């Protein structure tokens, strides 16, 4: 367990991480200037050696009574790490030190202090075999010139550069987006994929994700709860949804396809019109535990102009994925019935046709949710 460790210098902070006969100190300099010289004192122990892991060099301690005082340099707003070990460090440590020595040969101050947003890339979605007529359970959405207008509903960030996503036609990520585009005809599932449909996929393929924590969390013994056959399947990651879509000869929709199917060409704010109507969506759940979504056909009055159902307010739905050098983000559409209370830090609901949510993707087990499902599309001839 880590513990805060005292340092000699103002504005320099350290934590101690002991493990067996070895101890590591992680250190940060929060000053606006470089700090060098005596940094920390450690109880002296014969035979111990000390290594500056950040700079990749061995340290020679100064004996001060029963203390070993370690001196090293830290750049302004820089970091440090010190290892204490008995005898020769192992191969992994020596390799790490060699790598760090090379990496830190140039000071941080030589790099620009100017912040720039990382460029994002849209993850490609491969087209399906085109269909000449509507497959069972799907609705045809005709080709159109479509004004795709959408904004991210992130709680923080205002409209700063780097917030939300960067579409292929944009030069940086930002919150507000508008693009006139031609959308080719496609077929979309009339309803989100249900538990019964997902069970057919599992029975046919014996699919099991490598990272299976919380996979189909509501199911027991490979079966969904009694009476849940026509509820949207949840607790599925984007990878799980893609696996189902591939098996079905379909794919996940691009976000603009999903929005066009929900909105048509008249710019309406909700699938049924431009006024919110709570009678057309599930009753919100504001409790601490989730009751489960409604059946996918429970709200026919909420149909879109193309008679696509259950697009808003039952479960959020997977669409596109964006990546940069450090992060991945999944775009969620439609919002869910679950509205946890008392904290603005819960994931907001994107109920409007011109809003989307961006979920930071960590790992499939973190990405799964009881409020998140999906529907598929298929390309048209």
C-alpha positions in Angstrom: 0.0 0.0 0.0 1.3 3.4 -0.9 1.9 6.1 1.7 2.7 9.8 1.4 6.5 10.3 2.1 8.2 13.4 3.3 10.6 15.3 1.0 13.2 18.0 1.6 12.0 20.6 -0.9 9.0 22.8 -1.0 6.5 21.9 -3.7 7.9 18.4 -4.2 5.7 15.5 -3.1 6.4 11.7 -2.9 4.6 8.4 -2.3 6.3 5.3 -1.0 5.5 1.8 -2.5 7.1 -1.0 -0.6 7.1 -4.6 -1.9 9.2 -7.2 -0.1 12.9 -6.2 -0.1 12.3 -3.4 -2.7 10.7 0.0 -2.4 9.8 2.6 -5.0 9.2 6.3 -4.4 7.2 8.1 -7.0 7.8 11.9 -6.9 6.3 15.0 -8.5 7.7 18.5 -8.7 4.8 21.0 -8.7 7.0 24.1 -8.8 7.3 26.4 -11.7 11.1 25.9 -11.6 13.7 23.1 -11.6 14.6 21.6 -8.3 18.0 19.7 -7.8 20.0 18.5 -4.8 18.8 16.8 -1.6 15.3 15.4 -2.2 14.4 12.6 0.2 15.9 10.9 3.3 15.6 7.1 3.8 16.6 5.1 6.9 20.1 3.7 6.1 20.4 0.0 5.6 23.7 -1.7 4.7 23.8 -3.3 1.3 21.0 -1.2 -0.2 21.5 0.4 -3.6 19.5 3.3 -4.9 18.5 4.0 -8.5 17.0 7.1 -10.2 14.5 5.2 -12.4 13.4 8.3 -14.2 16.9 9.2 -15.4 18.2 5.7 -15.5 21.2 6.1 -13.3 22.4 4.8 -9.9 22.4 7.3 -7.0 25.2 7.6 -4.4 23.5 8.3 -1.0 24.9 10.8 1.5 25.1 9.3 5.0 23.5 11.6 7.6 23.4 9.8 10.9 21.0 6.9 10.4 19.7 8.3 7.2 20.6 8.0 3.6 20.0 11.2 1.8 19.3 11.0 -2.0 20.0 13.9 -4.3 18.8 14.2 -7.9 17.4 16.7 -10.3 13.7 17.3 -11.2 12.4 19.6 -13.9 9.6 22.1 -13.3 6.3 20.2 -13.3 8.4 17.1 -13.7 8.3 13.6 -12.3 10.7 11.2 -10.6 11.0 7.6 -9.4 13.6 6.1 -7.1 14.1 2.4 -6.4 15.8 1.0 -3.3 16.9 -2.7 -3.7 19.4 -5.0 -2.2 22.2 -6.0 -4.6 22.0 -6.0 -8.3 18.7 -5.0 -9.9 17.0 -7.6 -12.1 17.0 -7.6 -15.9 13.6 -5.8 -16.2 14.8 -3.0 -14.1 18.1 -2.5 -16.0 16.1 -2.6 -19.3 13.7 0.0 -17.9 16.6 2.2 -16.8 18.3 2.0 -20.1 15.1 3.0 -21.9 14.4 5.9 -19.5 17.9 7.2 -19.7 17.5 7.5 -23.5 14.0 9.0 -23.2 15.0 11.6 -20.6 18.2 12.7 -22.3 16.2 15.7 -23.6 14.6 17.9 -21.0 10.9 18.4 -20.9 11.5 22.1 -21.2 12.8 21.6 -24.7 9.3 20.6 -25.8 6.5 23.1 -26.7 4.2 24.2 -23.9 1.5 24.8 -26.4 -1.5 22.3 -26.1 -3.0 20.9 -29.2 -5.9 18.5 -29.5 -5.0 15.0 -30.7 -6.5 14.2 -34.1 -9.2 11.5 -34.1 -10.0 8.8 -36.6 -13.4 7.2 -37.3 -13.1 3.4 -37.1 -14.1 1.9 -40.5 -17.3 -0.1 -40.7 -17.1 -2.6 -43.5 -20.2 -2.7 -45.8 -22.4 -5.7 -45.9 -23.5 -7.8 -48.8 -26.2 -5.6 -50.3 -29.9 -6.7 -50.1 -32.4 -6.2 -52.9 -35.4 -6.2 -50.6 -36.0 -5.7 -46.9 -34.7 -8.6 -44.8 -37.0 -9.9 -42.1 -37.5 -7.5 -39.3 -35.8 -4.6 -41.1 -37.1 -1.3 -42.6 -35.8 0.3 -45.8 -34.6 3.9 -45.4 -34.4 5.6 -48.8 -31.4 7.5 -50.1 -31.4 11.2 -49.5 -29.4 14.4 -49.3 -29.4 14.9 -45.6 -28.3 17.7 -43.2 -26.5 15.9 -40.4 -26.5 18.3 -37.4 -25.6 17.0 -34.0 -23.9 18.1 -30.7 -22.1 16.3 -27.9 -23.7 16.4 -24.5 -20.5 16.1 -22.4 -20.9 17.9 -19.1 -17.5 19.7 -19.2 -15.4 21.4 -21.9 -17.7 24.1 -23.2 -16.8 24.1 -27.0 -13.1 23.9 -26.5 -11.0 22.3 -29.2 -10.6 18.6 -28.4 -14.1 18.1 -26.8 -16.4 15.4 -28.3 -15.4 13.9 -31.7 -13.7 14.7 -35.0 -15.8 13.6 -38.1 -13.8 12.7 -41.2 -14.6 16.0 -42.8 -13.4 18.1 -39.8 -9.9 19.2 -38.8 -10.2 19.0 -35.0 -12.6 17.5 -32.5 -15.3 19.9 -31.2 -18.8 19.8 -29.8 -21.0 21.2 -32.5 -21.2 19.5 -36.0 -23.1 20.2 -39.2 -22.6 18.6 -42.6 -24.8 18.2 -45.7 -24.2 14.7 -47.0 -25.7 12.1 -49.3 -26.9 9.0 -47.4 -27.2 5.9 -49.5 -30.3 3.7 -49.1 -30.0 1.1 -46.3 -32.0 -1.3 -44.2 -32.3 -0.9 -40.4 -33.7 -3.2 -37.7 -37.2 -2.0 -36.9 -36.5 -2.7 -33.3 -33.3 -3.1 -31.2 -31.9 -6.6 -31.0 -33.8 -8.5 -28.4 -32.7 -11.1 -25.8 -34.4 -13.8 -27.9 -32.6 -12.8 -31.0 -29.2 -12.6 -29.2 -29.9 -16.1 -27.7 -30.2 -17.5 -31.3 -26.8 -16.0 -32.0 -25.2 -17.6 -28.9 -26.8 -21.0 -29.7 -25.5 -20.9 -33.3 -22.0 -19.7 -32.6 -21.3 -20.4 -28.9 -19.8 -16.9 -28.7 -18.1 -16.0 -25.5 -15.9 -12.8 -25.4 -12.4 -13.0 -24.0 -13.2 -10.2 -21.6 -16.5 -11.6 -20.3 -17.0 -9.7 -17.0 -20.6 -8.5 -16.8 -21.4 -10.1 -20.2 -25.2 -10.5 -20.3 -25.2 -9.8 -16.5 -29.0 -10.1 -16.3 -28.9 -13.6 -17.7 -28.6 -16.7 -15.5 -27.2 -20.0 -16.7 -27.1 -18.9 -20.3 -30.8 -17.8 -20.2 -32.4 -14.4 -20.0 -35.0 -13.8 -17.3 -38.5 -15.2 -17.8 -40.6 -12.7 -19.8 -37.6 -10.8 -21.1 -37.6 -12.4 -24.6 -38.8 -9.2 -26.3 -36.8 -6.7 -24.2 -33.6 -5.3 -25.9 -30.5 -7.2 -25.0 -28.2 -5.2 -22.7 -24.9 -5.8 -21.0 -23.2 -6.1 -24.4 -20.1 -4.3 -25.4 -19.5 -2.7 -28.8 -17.4 -5.8 -29.6 -20.2 -8.1 -28.6 -22.7 -6.1 -30.8 -20.3 -6.3 -33.8 -19.9 -10.1 -33.4 -23.7 -10.5 -33.5 -24.0 -8.1 -36.5 -21.4 -10.1 -38.4 -23.1 -13.4 -37.7 -26.4 -11.9 -38.9 -24.9 -10.5 -42.1 -25.3 -7.0 -40.9 -23.3 -4.2 -39.3 -23.6 -1.5 -36.7 -25.0 1.8 -38.1 -22.9 4.9 -38.7 -24.2 7.6 -36.5 -25.6 9.7 -39.3 -27.5 6.6 -40.6 -29.1 6.1 -37.2 -30.0 9.8 -36.9 -31.5 9.9 -40.4 -33.6 6.8 -39.7 -34.8 8.5 -36.5 -35.3 12.0 -37.9 -36.1 11.9 -41.6 -35.3 15.0 -43.6 -37.4 17.6 -41.7 -35.0 18.2 -38.8 -37.5 17.0 -36.1 -36.0 16.8 -32.6 -37.6 13.4 -31.7 -38.7 10.5 -33.9 -42.4 11.5 -33.6 -42.0 15.3 -33.9 -40.3 18.3 -32.3 -42.1 18.3 -28.9 -41.1 15.9 -26.1 -44.0 13.5 -25.3 -43.4 11.3 -22.3 -46.3 9.0 -23.3 -44.2 7.8 -26.3 -41.3 6.5 -24.2 -40.7 4.3 -21.1 -41.4 5.8 -17.7 -38.0 6.9 -16.3 -36.3 4.8 -13.6 -34.7 7.1 -11.0 -34.0 4.4 -8.4 -30.7 3.0 -7.2 -31.3 -0.3 -9.0 -32.4 -0.8 -12.6 -35.7 -2.4 -13.2 -34.9 -3.4 -16.8 -36.0 -1.9 -20.1 -39.4 -2.1 -21.7 -40.3 -4.5 -24.5 -39.1 -3.1 -27.8 -42.7 -2.9 -29.2 -44.2 -1.3 -26.1 -44.3 2.3 -27.5 -45.5 2.2 -31.2 -46.5 5.9 -31.0 -42.8 6.8 -30.8 -42.1 5.6 -34.3 -39.9 7.6 -36.6 -40.9 8.8 -40.1 -39.7 5.5 -41.5 -41.6 3.5 -38.9 -38.5 2.6 -37.1 -39.4 1.8 -33.4 -37.9 2.2 -30.0 -35.2 4.7 -30.9 -35.4 7.0 -27.9 -35.7 6.5 -24.2 -35.5 2.8 -23.7 -31.8 1.8 -24.2 -29.0 3.8 -25.6 -27.6 2.2 -28.8 -24.1 1.6 -30.1 -23.0 3.3 -33.4 -19.6 4.6 -34.4 -16.2 4.5 -32.6 -13.4 7.2 -32.7 -9.8 6.7 -31.7 -6.8 8.9 -31.1 -3.3 8.1 -29.9 -4.4 7.6 -26.3 -8.2 7.0 -26.2 -11.2 5.4 -27.7 -14.8 6.7 -27.7 -18.1 5.1 -28.6 -21.0 7.2 -29.9 -24.3 6.4 -28.2 -27.6 7.4 -29.5 -31.2 7.5 -28.2 -30.7 7.7 -24.4 -32.1 5.2 -21.9 -34.9 4.8 -19.4 -32.5 5.0 -16.5 -32.1 8.5 -14.9 -30.0 8.2 -11.7 -30.4 11.2 -9.4 -28.3 13.5 -7.2 -25.1 13.7 -9.3 -24.4 15.6 -12.5 -21.5 13.2 -13.1 -23.7 10.4 -14.3 -23.7 9.9 -18.0 -26.3 12.3 -19.5 -29.1 11.1 -21.7 -29.1 12.1 -25.4 -32.8 11.9 -26.1 -32.9 14.5 -28.9 -32.2 13.6 -32.5 -29.5 16.3 -32.7 -27.6 15.1 -29.6 -25.2 12.2 -29.0 -23.3 10.8 -26.0 -19.6 9.9 -26.2 -18.6 7.0 -23.9 -14.9 6.7 -23.1 -14.1 3.1 -23.9 -11.8 1.4 -21.4 -12.4 -2.3 -21.8 -15.4 -4.5 -22.7 -16.2 -5.3 -19.1 -16.3 -1.5 -18.3 -18.2 -0.6 -21.4 -21.2 -3.0 -20.8 -24.3 -1.5 -19.2 -27.9 -2.5 -18.4 -28.9 0.7 -20.2 -27.1 0.1 -23.5 -28.1 -2.1 -26.4 -27.9 -1.9 -30.2 -29.6 -2.4 -33.5 -28.1 -3.3 -36.9 -28.2 -2.1 -40.5 -27.7 -3.8 -43.9 -26.6 -2.1 -47.1 -29.0 -1.9 -50.0 -28.5 -2.5 -53.7 
